[in-house]
């Protein structure tokens, strides 16, 4: 058994059965081993940013990591933007990155790079294997690290000779430590604060936004009058009919400050205290009142559900909170607006769908406007590195088979990872992509004003996506995906119904 074979066997024994890949020469022995070892689903992507973003989407929906297969340092570098997003989402990913053979590395061949140096900023765990005998053991440690709460990226760098040399050893899966629990004294302190009746917000992220913890948080809110709120960007929120609704903190500084105005106690549940996405002249960086006290109920690596359940028991919070009701609405008609799209999505979203939100500027009404839709999961870009939506949808569809994915996607961001559509076509994934075609980087037009910069002809030209205008029907068709254009809400509704009923991917270009 060579090192590559021991690596594949160890990944399988550790529960990794999906690999998103864009391999090169240094990874050919790994690729060859996959022919001889059954059990690994290999998903080819045409760009590394799709590989890493799809692994992020898979982890968010499957609740376990996939592997990526990346070609040397530059291949890793091509995927770094979506690894940045995955790190912000606390997603579990095991990167397998090929490298020069150990004896070839000193020759400084063209692809030689500081692969570990590039990996560390986005990885919670990084290691370079040294021999075929130890690469299996290293792989088991990588999976253990990736699965450690709250989830992290583990990057294993595999010099090619550690894969082709003999004497590979398959390692057993390593136990994953359970998430730490919150100290009783912390719970007591938070309970005392909530009993005062002063204005409080439970600011929740990570697994606190799943259905069961949200229900418990709702009971606490019913008992104490505290409000529930989530950060602007989140890895996964289980919402819609039958679930306790949670508001998100607005993106812009002024609305965010207004949302938390008067709050005396901000209680962090698996989250960080909110700060502005960027610095702006003469605007605050902290998004909560100056006299607001910050309290940590649970850190991201701790068990959010356990902390909320024990806090609810301590408060005798037994009364269930109101849940969102399924409201039957008609699809919107006429002009395309953010509110109209939200209404139509509410009307037509399939049960247990997965919504991917990289709508950026146009989608400000989407989240609040879909609270009464059928039960669904809401996934977002988390790190601000655009180009996450299409890969996220690709991985989510593989991580949660049988559920329709509806991807609400800004057109400028989509061009960063257009190749995702090819993978969706090849794998016949049930993804409906709605391209919000406003033909510009609209978010940046707002940011020009936000930072107080002047906008002349040259500046506006850099934010414009015309001359030529992107043709998303042709672009999708070129990737093997059927597509159609909608110019009003009636056309959009008809296409959304048809797309969600079919098998496989479909793209709707919604002209704004």
C-alpha positions as CSV (number, residue, x, y, z in Angstrom):
1,X,0.0,0.0,0.0
2,X,1.4,3.4,-0.9
3,X,0.9,6.6,1.0
4,X,-2.0,7.8,-1.2
5,X,-3.9,4.6,-0.6
6,X,-3.5,4.8,3.1
7,X,-4.6,8.5,3.0
8,X,-7.8,7.6,1.1
9,X,-8.6,4.6,3.4
10,X,-8.0,6.8,6.5
11,X,-10.3,9.6,5.2
12,X,-13.0,7.0,4.6
13,X,-12.6,5.4,8.1
14,X,-12.8,8.9,9.6
15,X,-16.2,9.6,7.9
16,X,-15.0,11.6,4.9
17,X,-16.8,10.2,1.8
18,X,-17.0,13.3,-0.4
19,X,-14.0,15.1,-2.1
20,X,-14.3,18.3,-4.0
21,X,-11.3,18.4,-6.4
22,X,-9.3,20.3,-8.9
23,X,-6.1,18.1,-9.0
24,X,-2.7,18.5,-10.7
25,X,0.5,16.5,-11.2
26,X,1.4,16.3,-7.5
27,X,-2.0,14.8,-6.6
28,X,-2.0,12.1,-9.3
29,X,-1.3,9.2,-7.0
30,X,-4.2,10.3,-4.8
31,X,-6.4,10.4,-7.9
32,X,-5.2,7.0,-9.0
33,X,-5.9,5.5,-5.5
34,X,-9.5,6.6,-5.8
35,X,-9.9,4.2,-8.8
36,X,-8.9,1.3,-6.6
37,X,-10.7,2.3,-3.4
38,X,-14.5,2.5,-3.5
39,X,-16.6,4.8,-1.3
40,X,-15.4,8.3,-2.1
41,X,-17.6,10.6,-4.1
42,X,-15.3,12.8,-6.2
43,X,-16.8,16.1,-7.4
44,X,-14.7,17.9,-10.0
45,X,-14.8,21.7,-10.1
46,X,-13.2,23.9,-12.8
47,X,-11.7,26.4,-10.3
48,X,-10.4,26.1,-6.8
49,X,-12.7,28.8,-5.5
50,X,-15.6,26.5,-6.4
51,X,-13.8,23.6,-4.7
52,X,-13.4,25.4,-1.4
53,X,-16.8,27.2,-1.5
54,X,-18.6,23.9,-2.2
55,X,-16.8,22.2,0.7
56,X,-18.1,25.1,2.9
57,X,-21.7,24.6,1.7
58,X,-21.4,20.8,2.2
59,X,-20.2,21.2,5.7
60,X,-23.0,23.6,6.7
61,X,-25.7,21.2,5.5
62,X,-24.2,17.8,6.2
63,X,-22.8,18.7,9.6
64,X,-19.5,17.0,8.8
65,X,-16.5,17.8,6.7
66,X,-15.7,17.0,3.1
67,X,-12.2,16.9,1.7
68,X,-10.8,19.2,-0.9
69,X,-8.1,18.2,-3.3
70,X,-6.0,21.2,-4.4
71,X,-2.9,21.5,-6.6
72,X,0.1,22.8,-4.7
73,X,0.4,26.3,-3.1
74,X,-1.1,28.2,-6.1
75,X,-4.1,25.9,-6.2
76,X,-4.7,26.6,-2.5
77,X,-4.2,30.3,-3.1
78,X,-6.9,30.2,-5.8
79,X,-9.3,28.9,-3.2
80,X,-8.3,31.2,-0.3
81,X,-11.2,33.6,-0.7
82,X,-13.8,31.0,0.0
83,X,-11.7,29.4,2.7
84,X,-11.8,32.8,4.3
85,X,-15.6,32.7,4.1
86,X,-15.6,29.1,5.5
87,X,-13.4,30.1,8.4
88,X,-15.9,32.9,9.3
89,X,-18.7,30.3,9.1
90,X,-16.8,27.9,11.4
91,X,-17.2,25.2,8.7
92,X,-15.4,21.9,9.0
93,X,-13.2,21.2,5.9
94,X,-10.2,19.0,5.4
95,X,-7.9,20.4,2.7
96,X,-5.5,17.9,1.0
97,X,-2.9,20.0,-0.8
98,X,-0.3,18.4,-3.0
99,X,3.2,19.7,-2.9
100,X,6.7,19.1,-4.4
101,X,8.3,15.8,-3.5
102,X,10.5,16.3,-0.4
103,X,13.7,15.8,-2.3
104,X,12.6,18.1,-5.2
105,X,11.5,21.0,-3.0
106,X,15.1,22.4,-2.5
107,X,15.4,22.8,-6.3
108,X,12.8,25.6,-6.2
109,X,10.8,24.5,-9.2
110,X,8.2,26.9,-10.6
111,X,5.3,25.7,-8.5
112,X,7.3,25.6,-5.3
113,X,5.6,27.9,-2.7
114,X,5.2,28.6,1.0
115,X,2.1,26.5,1.1
116,X,2.0,26.2,4.9
117,X,2.3,30.0,5.1
118,X,-0.6,30.5,2.8
119,X,-2.7,27.9,4.6
120,X,-2.3,29.1,8.2
121,X,-4.4,32.3,8.1
122,X,-7.5,30.3,7.1
123,X,-6.7,27.0,8.9
124,X,-7.2,26.1,12.5
125,X,-4.8,23.1,12.0
126,X,-1.9,22.8,9.4
127,X,0.6,20.0,8.9
128,X,3.0,18.8,6.1
129,X,3.3,15.1,6.0
130,X,6.9,13.8,5.9
131,X,6.6,10.1,4.9
132,X,4.3,7.6,3.4
133,X,4.2,5.7,6.8
134,X,2.8,8.8,8.6
135,X,0.4,10.4,6.1
136,X,-2.5,8.2,7.3
137,X,-1.9,9.2,10.9
138,X,-1.7,12.8,9.8
139,X,-5.0,12.5,7.9
140,X,-6.8,11.1,11.0
141,X,-5.5,14.1,13.0
142,X,-6.7,16.5,10.3
143,X,-10.3,15.1,10.4
144,X,-10.3,15.2,14.2
145,X,-9.2,18.8,14.1
146,X,-11.8,19.8,11.4
147,X,-14.6,18.3,13.5
148,X,-13.6,19.9,16.8
149,X,-16.2,22.4,17.9
150,X,-17.3,24.8,16.5
151,X,-15.8,23.4,13.3
152,X,-12.6,24.6,11.6
153,X,-10.4,24.1,8.5
154,X,-7.6,21.6,8.7
155,X,-5.0,21.7,5.9
156,X,-2.8,18.6,5.3
157,X,0.0,19.2,2.8
158,X,1.1,16.0,1.0
159,X,4.4,16.1,-0.8
160,X,4.1,13.8,-3.8
161,X,6.6,11.2,-2.6
162,X,4.7,10.7,0.6
163,X,1.9,9.5,-1.7
164,X,3.8,7.3,-4.2
165,X,6.2,5.7,-1.7
166,X,5.2,2.3,-0.3
167,X,4.6,1.3,3.4
168,X,1.5,3.4,3.8
169,X,-0.4,2.7,7.1
170,X,-4.1,3.2,7.5
171,X,-5.0,5.0,10.7
172,X,-8.1,4.5,12.8
173,X,-10.5,7.4,13.2
174,X,-9.7,9.6,16.2
175,X,-12.3,10.5,18.8
176,X,-13.7,14.0,18.4
177,X,-13.9,15.9,21.8
178,X,-17.4,17.0,22.7
179,X,-18.1,20.7,22.7
180,X,-17.3,22.3,26.1
181,X,-20.2,23.2,28.4
182,X,-20.8,26.5,30.1
183,X,-19.9,26.9,33.7
184,X,-22.8,27.1,36.1
185,X,-21.6,30.4,37.5
186,X,-21.8,31.9,34.0
187,X,-25.4,30.8,33.7
188,X,-26.3,32.2,37.1
189,X,-24.8,35.5,36.2
190,X,-26.7,35.8,33.0
191,X,-29.9,34.7,34.7
192,X,-29.5,37.4,37.2
193,X,-29.1,40.0,34.4
194,X,-32.2,38.7,32.6
195,X,-34.3,38.8,35.8
196,X,-33.6,42.6,36.2
197,X,-36.0,43.3,33.4
198,X,-33.5,45.8,31.8
199,X,-33.4,45.8,28.0
200,X,-31.5,42.8,26.9
201,X,-30.7,41.1,23.6
202,X,-29.6,37.5,23.1
203,X,-27.2,37.9,20.2
204,X,-27.0,34.4,18.7
205,X,-24.8,32.8,16.1
206,X,-23.5,29.4,15.0
207,X,-25.5,26.4,16.3
208,X,-27.7,28.6,18.4
209,X,-29.6,29.5,15.2
210,X,-30.8,25.9,14.6
211,X,-34.5,25.1,15.2
212,X,-34.2,23.5,18.6
213,X,-31.9,26.1,20.3
214,X,-34.0,28.9,18.8
215,X,-37.1,27.4,20.4
216,X,-35.4,27.4,23.7
217,X,-34.2,31.0,23.2
218,X,-37.7,31.9,22.4
219,X,-38.9,30.5,25.8
220,X,-36.2,32.6,27.5
221,X,-37.4,35.7,25.6
222,X,-41.1,35.0,26.6
223,X,-40.1,34.8,30.2
224,X,-37.7,37.7,30.4
225,X,-38.7,40.1,27.6
226,X,-35.2,39.8,26.0
227,X,-35.1,40.2,22.3
228,X,-33.5,37.6,19.9
229,X,-31.1,38.8,17.2
230,X,-28.5,37.3,14.9
231,X,-25.4,38.9,13.3
232,X,-25.7,40.3,9.8
233,X,-24.0,37.2,8.3
234,X,-24.6,33.6,9.5
235,X,-23.6,30.1,8.4
236,X,-27.1,28.6,8.7
237,X,-30.4,29.7,10.2
238,X,-33.4,27.3,10.4
239,X,-36.4,29.5,9.8
240,X,-39.8,29.9,8.2
241,X,-43.2,28.5,9.3
242,X,-43.2,26.7,12.6
243,X,-39.9,28.1,13.8
244,X,-39.1,30.9,16.2
245,X,-38.1,33.9,14.1
246,X,-34.9,35.8,14.7
247,X,-34.1,39.2,13.3
248,X,-30.7,39.9,11.8
249,X,-28.6,43.0,12.6
250,X,-28.7,45.3,9.6
251,X,-25.6,45.7,7.5
252,X,-25.5,49.5,7.4
253,X,-24.3,51.5,10.4
254,X,-27.3,53.7,11.0
255,X,-29.9,50.9,10.9
256,X,-27.7,48.6,13.0
257,X,-27.4,51.3,15.7
258,X,-31.1,51.9,15.6
259,X,-31.8,48.1,16.0
260,X,-29.8,48.0,19.2
261,X,-30.7,51.4,20.5
262,X,-31.6,51.3,24.2
263,X,-30.1,47.9,24.8
264,X,-28.5,47.7,28.3
265,X,-27.2,44.1,28.1
266,X,-26.0,42.3,25.0
267,X,-25.7,38.6,25.8
268,X,-23.5,36.7,23.3
269,X,-24.6,33.2,22.5
270,X,-21.9,31.7,20.3
271,X,-21.3,35.1,18.7
272,X,-19.0,38.1,18.9
273,X,-20.0,41.6,19.8
274,X,-21.1,43.4,16.6
275,X,-18.8,45.8,14.8
276,X,-19.2,47.7,11.5
277,X,-18.2,45.8,8.3
278,X,-15.9,48.7,7.5
279,X,-14.7,51.9,9.1
280,X,-16.4,55.1,7.9
281,X,-15.4,58.7,8.5
282,X,-17.3,60.1,11.5
283,X,-19.2,56.9,12.2
284,X,-18.8,54.5,15.1
285,X,-17.2,51.1,14.8
286,X,-19.1,49.5,17.6
287,X,-22.7,48.8,16.8
288,X,-24.2,48.8,20.3
289,X,-24.8,51.7,22.7
290,X,-21.9,53.1,24.7
291,X,-23.6,52.2,28.0
292,X,-24.4,48.7,26.9
293,X,-22.8,45.9,28.9
294,X,-21.4,42.8,27.0
295,X,-21.9,39.4,28.6
296,X,-20.7,36.1,27.2
297,X,-23.2,33.2,27.8
298,X,-21.3,30.8,25.5
299,X,-18.3,31.0,23.2
300,X,-18.5,29.6,19.7
301,X,-16.6,26.5,20.7
302,X,-19.1,25.7,23.5
303,X,-22.4,23.8,23.3
304,X,-24.9,26.5,22.5
305,X,-28.0,24.3,22.8
306,X,-26.9,23.0,26.2
307,X,-26.2,26.5,27.5
308,X,-29.6,27.8,26.4
309,X,-31.5,24.8,27.8
310,X,-29.8,25.1,31.2
311,X,-30.4,28.8,31.3
312,X,-34.1,28.3,30.4
313,X,-34.4,25.8,33.3
314,X,-32.7,28.2,35.7
315,X,-35.2,30.9,34.7
316,X,-38.2,28.5,34.8
317,X,-38.8,29.6,31.2
318,X,-41.3,27.0,30.1
319,X,-43.8,28.9,27.9
320,X,-43.2,28.4,24.2
321,X,-42.6,31.5,22.1
322,X,-44.8,32.4,19.1
323,X,-43.5,30.8,15.9
324,X,-43.7,32.1,12.4
325,X,-47.0,31.1,10.7
326,X,-47.2,29.9,7.1
327,X,-48.9,32.8,5.3
328,X,-50.3,32.0,1.9
329,X,-49.6,35.0,-0.4
330,X,-49.9,35.4,-4.1
331,X,-46.7,35.9,-6.2
332,X,-46.0,39.6,-6.8
333,X,-46.9,41.2,-10.1
334,X,-45.4,44.0,-12.1
335,X,-42.1,45.8,-11.5
336,X,-39.1,43.9,-10.1
337,X,-38.3,45.2,-6.6
338,X,-36.6,43.6,-3.6
339,X,-39.9,43.4,-1.7
340,X,-41.7,41.8,-4.7
341,X,-39.0,39.1,-5.0
342,X,-39.4,38.3,-1.3
343,X,-43.1,38.1,-1.7
344,X,-42.8,35.7,-4.6
345,X,-40.2,33.5,-2.9
346,X,-42.6,33.4,0.2
347,X,-45.4,32.2,-2.1
348,X,-43.4,29.6,-4.1
349,X,-40.5,28.3,-1.9
350,X,-40.8,24.5,-1.6
351,X,-41.0,22.9,1.8
352,X,-37.5,22.3,3.4
353,X,-35.7,24.2,0.7
354,X,-32.2,25.6,1.2
355,X,-31.9,29.3,0.4
356,X,-28.4,30.6,-0.5
357,X,-28.2,34.4,0.0
358,X,-25.5,36.3,-1.9
359,X,-27.9,39.0,-3.0
360,X,-25.7,41.7,-1.6
361,X,-27.4,45.1,-2.2
362,X,-30.6,44.2,-3.9
363,X,-31.6,41.6,-1.4
364,X,-32.1,43.8,1.7
365,X,-35.9,42.8,1.8
366,X,-35.3,39.1,1.2
367,X,-34.7,37.9,4.8
368,X,-37.3,39.9,6.6
369,X,-39.8,39.4,3.8
370,X,-39.6,35.6,3.8
371,X,-40.2,34.9,7.5
372,X,-43.6,33.4,6.7
373,X,-42.4,31.1,3.9
374,X,-42.3,27.3,4.1
375,X,-39.7,26.0,6.6
376,X,-36.3,26.3,5.1
377,X,-32.6,26.9,5.9
378,X,-30.9,30.2,5.1
379,X,-27.2,30.2,4.3
380,X,-25.2,33.4,3.7
381,X,-21.8,34.6,2.6
382,X,-20.1,35.0,6.0
383,X,-16.7,36.6,5.3
384,X,-17.5,39.2,2.8
385,X,-15.3,37.7,0.0
386,X,-17.8,37.7,-2.9
387,X,-18.1,34.8,-5.2
388,X,-19.4,32.5,-2.4
389,X,-23.0,32.0,-3.4
390,X,-22.8,29.6,-6.5
391,X,-20.2,27.3,-4.9
392,X,-22.1,27.3,-1.6
393,X,-25.3,26.2,-3.4
394,X,-23.3,23.5,-5.2
395,X,-22.0,22.0,-1.9
396,X,-25.3,22.4,-0.1
397,X,-27.1,20.4,-2.7
398,X,-24.6,17.5,-2.3
399,X,-24.6,17.8,1.5
400,X,-28.4,17.7,1.7
401,X,-29.7,15.6,-1.2
402,X,-33.4,15.6,-1.9
403,X,-33.9,19.2,-0.9
404,X,-34.2,22.0,-3.5
405,X,-31.6,24.7,-3.3
406,X,-32.7,28.3,-4.3
407,X,-29.7,30.5,-4.8
408,X,-30.4,34.3,-4.7
409,X,-27.3,35.6,-6.4
410,X,-26.0,39.0,-7.3
411,X,-24.7,39.1,-10.9
412,X,-21.3,40.8,-10.2
413,X,-20.5,38.3,-7.4
414,X,-21.6,35.3,-9.6
415,X,-18.9,36.1,-12.1
416,X,-16.2,35.2,-9.6
417,X,-17.3,31.6,-9.6
418,X,-19.4,31.1,-12.7
419,X,-17.7,27.6,-13.2
420,X,-20.0,26.3,-10.3
421,X,-22.8,26.0,-12.9
422,X,-20.7,23.4,-14.8
423,X,-20.4,21.3,-11.7
424,X,-24.1,21.6,-11.0
425,X,-24.8,20.4,-14.5
426,X,-22.3,17.5,-14.4
427,X,-23.7,16.3,-11.0
428,X,-27.3,17.1,-11.9
429,X,-27.8,19.1,-8.7
430,X,-31.3,20.4,-7.8
431,X,-30.3,24.1,-7.7
432,X,-32.4,27.0,-8.9
433,X,-30.2,30.0,-9.4
434,X,-31.8,33.5,-9.5
435,X,-29.3,35.9,-11.0
436,X,-30.2,39.4,-9.8
437,X,-29.0,41.3,-12.9
438,X,-28.7,44.9,-12.1
439,X,-25.6,45.2,-14.3
440,X,-23.4,46.9,-11.7
441,X,-21.6,46.6,-8.4
442,X,-24.5,48.3,-6.7
443,X,-23.1,47.7,-3.2
444,X,-20.0,49.7,-4.1
445,X,-22.0,52.7,-5.4
446,X,-23.5,52.9,-1.9
447,X,-20.1,52.5,-0.3
448,X,-18.7,55.4,-2.3
449,X,-21.2,57.6,-0.5
450,X,-20.7,55.8,2.8
451,X,-17.0,56.6,3.0
452,X,-17.5,60.2,1.7
453,X,-15.7,59.7,-1.6
454,X,-16.6,61.6,-4.7
455,X,-17.9,59.6,-7.7
456,X,-17.0,60.9,-11.2
457,X,-17.1,59.2,-14.6
458,X,-14.0,57.1,-14.0
459,X,-15.2,55.9,-10.6
460,X,-18.6,55.0,-11.9
461,X,-17.1,53.2,-14.9
462,X,-15.3,50.8,-12.6
463,X,-18.6,49.9,-10.9
464,X,-20.6,49.3,-14.2
465,X,-21.1,45.8,-15.7
466,X,-22.2,46.9,-19.2
467,X,-20.3,47.4,-22.4
468,X,-20.7,44.5,-22.9
469,X,-23.8,43.5,-20.9
470,X,-23.5,40.0,-19.4
471,X,-25.9,37.5,-21.0
472,X,-26.7,35.0,-18.2
473,X,-28.8,32.8,-20.4
474,X,-25.9,32.2,-22.8
475,X,-23.4,32.0,-19.9
476,X,-25.5,29.3,-18.2
477,X,-26.1,27.4,-21.4
478,X,-22.3,27.4,-22.1
479,X,-21.9,25.6,-18.7
480,X,-24.5,23.1,-19.6
481,X,-27.4,24.6,-17.5
482,X,-30.8,25.5,-19.0
483,X,-31.7,29.1,-18.4
484,X,-34.3,31.8,-19.2
485,X,-34.7,35.5,-18.6
486,X,-37.5,37.3,-16.6
487,X,-38.1,41.0,-17.0
488,X,-41.1,41.3,-14.7
489,X,-42.6,39.6,-11.7
490,X,-45.1,37.5,-13.6
491,X,-42.3,36.0,-15.7
492,X,-40.2,35.4,-12.6
493,X,-43.0,33.5,-10.8
494,X,-43.7,31.3,-13.8
495,X,-40.0,30.4,-14.2
496,X,-39.5,29.9,-10.4
497,X,-42.4,27.4,-10.3
498,X,-41.1,25.5,-13.3
499,X,-37.5,25.5,-12.1
500,X,-38.3,24.2,-8.6
501,X,-40.4,21.3,-10.1
502,X,-37.7,19.9,-12.3
503,X,-34.7,17.8,-11.6
504,X,-31.3,19.3,-12.0
505,X,-30.1,22.9,-12.2
506,X,-31.8,25.9,-13.8
507,X,-30.8,29.6,-14.0
508,X,-33.3,32.5,-14.0
509,X,-31.8,35.8,-15.1
510,X,-34.0,38.4,-13.3
511,X,-33.4,41.8,-14.9
512,X,-33.5,44.6,-12.4
